[in-house]
Amino acid sequence: MPRPDAVPSPRHSLMRRLWRIFRLLSVLSMVIAAIAVLLVARGDRTVHIHMLIATALGVALMVLLGTGLMTLIFLSSSSGHDEQAVTHIHKDEDE
């Protein structure tokens, strides 16, 4: 007799959502880095490969860092963790 699927935990579904968003953001950061490298290469024909690599890494990591932190803020807010922290602070102030 087959057993029904268990109800997924909120933590598991949140982690799946987080990794799905991070995969999309990594693709976005690579696209933006490629655009930045093309713009730098188009601007000056004597650009060295080291400059292009530094531009690609710098832009990709900064876009990924910024969007990743904003994603964490969004997911933290939607998961209810912020509400728990605010409630805990208010309880400490009342005592």
PyMOL commands that set and color helices and strands:
alter all, ss='L'
color gray80, all
select helices_A, chain A and resi 10-43+49-79+81-94
alter helices_A, ss='H'
color red, helices_A
deselect
rebuild
show_as cartoon
